[in-house]
Amino acid sequence: LYERKTDLVVTYVNPSEHLPDLVQIPLQTVTSSIVVAPSHPWASKAAVTLDDMAREHVLFLERSHGPDKEGFYGNLQAAGYHFAPDVNSMLAQLCLGQHYGVFPAAHQFIEDNGLVCLPLPEGCSADFSLVLLYRPDNQLSKFIDSLKHLQTLIP
């Protein structure tokens, strides 16, 4: 979108993430989970604590406009911060069992890749919004803006 190579994106965003020069049409809020490989030490745990999270390395998705350092991710205490350039690289790194990630629970690729979802600990929440994103100067902006009625169709 920023490079004007696409007109419309449907994606998850961190609600505190600032996306300058883009119009957002929120569709749904999705609660996130901790995601680890079956070989990760947490995979057999029923629950993860904030202290656990502070002792392990977390993996973030590197955004084209910079890593997401606001809101939940900006306040996350971890032993180290690692970044993946895209979702496929992130999945490959998570499958090695050396990091944990935090994803919207709705991502189908979590189960498809054999990864394990764990609830975030008490006092730690990360909700994402499923949104339509577009540039206001897009020649299709009037049409895209008419899609706001989709908000009423998604539970």
C-alpha positions in Angstrom: 0.0 0.0 0.0 2.7 2.5 0.9 4.6 1.7 -2.3 1.3 1.9 -4.3 1.6 -1.7 -5.6 -1.8 -2.7 -4.3 -5.1 -1.1 -3.8 -6.7 -2.8 -0.8 -5.4 -5.1 2.0 -7.3 -7.2 4.4 -5.0 -7.9 7.4 -4.6 -8.0 11.1 -3.2 -4.9 12.8 -2.3 -4.1 16.4 -4.9 -1.6 17.4 -2.3 0.7 18.8 -0.3 0.6 15.6 -0.2 3.9 13.8 -0.6 3.5 10.1 -0.1 7.0 8.6 -1.9 7.9 5.4 -4.0 4.8 5.4 -7.8 4.5 5.9 -8.8 1.6 8.2 -12.2 -0.1 8.1 -12.3 -2.3 11.2 -14.1 -5.6 10.7 -13.5 -7.8 13.8 -11.4 -7.9 16.9 -9.5 -11.1 17.5 -7.8 -12.2 20.8 -4.2 -13.4 20.4 -2.4 -16.4 21.7 1.2 -17.4 22.4 2.4 -19.6 19.5 5.3 -22.1 19.9 6.7 -25.2 18.1 6.0 -28.6 19.6 9.7 -28.8 20.5 9.6 -25.6 22.5 9.8 -26.0 26.3 6.4 -24.4 26.7 4.6 -26.7 24.3 3.8 -29.1 27.2 2.7 -26.4 29.6 -0.9 -25.6 30.4 -0.1 -21.9 31.0 2.7 -19.5 30.5 3.6 -16.7 33.0 4.8 -13.2 32.5 8.1 -14.3 34.0 8.3 -17.2 31.4 7.8 -14.6 28.7 10.6 -12.4 30.1 13.1 -15.3 30.0 12.5 -16.4 26.4 13.2 -14.8 23.0 10.2 -13.4 21.1 9.8 -13.3 17.4 8.1 -10.3 15.7 7.1 -9.7 12.1 9.2 -6.9 10.7 6.9 -4.3 9.1 7.8 -2.4 5.9 7.5 0.8 7.9 9.5 -0.5 10.9 9.0 -3.2 13.5 5.8 -2.9 15.6 7.2 -1.3 18.8 3.9 0.2 20.1 1.2 -1.2 22.4 1.6 -4.8 23.5 4.8 -5.5 21.6 6.5 -2.3 22.7 5.8 -3.2 26.4 6.7 -6.9 26.1 9.5 -8.0 28.3 11.6 -10.7 26.7 15.1 -12.1 26.9 15.6 -11.0 23.3 13.8 -9.7 20.3 14.1 -11.2 16.8 12.5 -10.1 13.6 11.3 -12.1 10.5 10.9 -10.3 7.2 7.6 -12.1 6.3 5.1 -14.6 7.6 6.7 -17.7 6.0 10.1 -16.8 7.5 8.4 -16.3 10.8 6.8 -19.7 10.7 10.0 -21.4 9.7 11.8 -19.7 12.6 9.1 -20.6 15.1 9.2 -24.2 13.9 12.8 -24.4 15.1 11.5 -24.1 18.7 13.9 -21.3 19.7 11.3 -18.4 19.9 7.7 -17.7 20.7 5.3 -15.5 18.8 2.0 -13.8 19.6 -0.6 -14.1 16.9 -4.3 -13.5 16.4 -5.8 -16.9 17.3 -7.7 -16.9 14.0 -4.6 -17.7 11.9 -5.2 -21.0 10.2 -1.5 -21.4 9.5 -0.8 -22.0 13.2 -2.5 -25.4 13.1 -1.5 -26.2 9.5 2.2 -25.9 10.6 1.8 -28.1 13.7 2.4 -25.1 16.0 0.9 -25.0 19.6 -1.3 -22.1 20.9 -1.2 -21.1 24.5 -3.3 -18.5 26.3 -1.6 -15.2 27.2 -1.0 -14.9 31.0 -3.3 -13.0 33.3 -2.8 -9.3 32.9 -1.4 -9.6 29.4 -3.6 -9.2 26.5 -3.0 -8.6 22.8 -6.0 -8.0 20.6 -5.7 -7.5 16.9 -8.2 -5.9 14.5 -9.1 -7.5 11.2 -9.3 -4.5 8.9 -9.6 -3.3 5.3 -6.7 -0.9 4.6 -6.4 1.5 1.7 -4.9 4.8 0.7 -7.4 7.7 0.6 -6.0 8.9 -2.7 -6.6 5.5 -4.3 -8.8 5.8 -7.4 -11.0 3.1 -6.0 -11.4 4.8 -2.6 -15.1 5.6 -3.1 -15.8 2.0 -3.9 -13.7 0.7 -1.1 -15.3 3.1 1.3 -18.7 1.7 0.4 -17.5 -1.6 1.8 -18.0 -0.3 5.4 -21.2 -2.2 5.5 -19.1 -5.4 5.9 -18.6 -4.3 9.5 -22.2 -5.4 10.2 -21.8 -8.8 8.6 -18.9 -10.1 10.7 -19.8 -11.3 14.2 
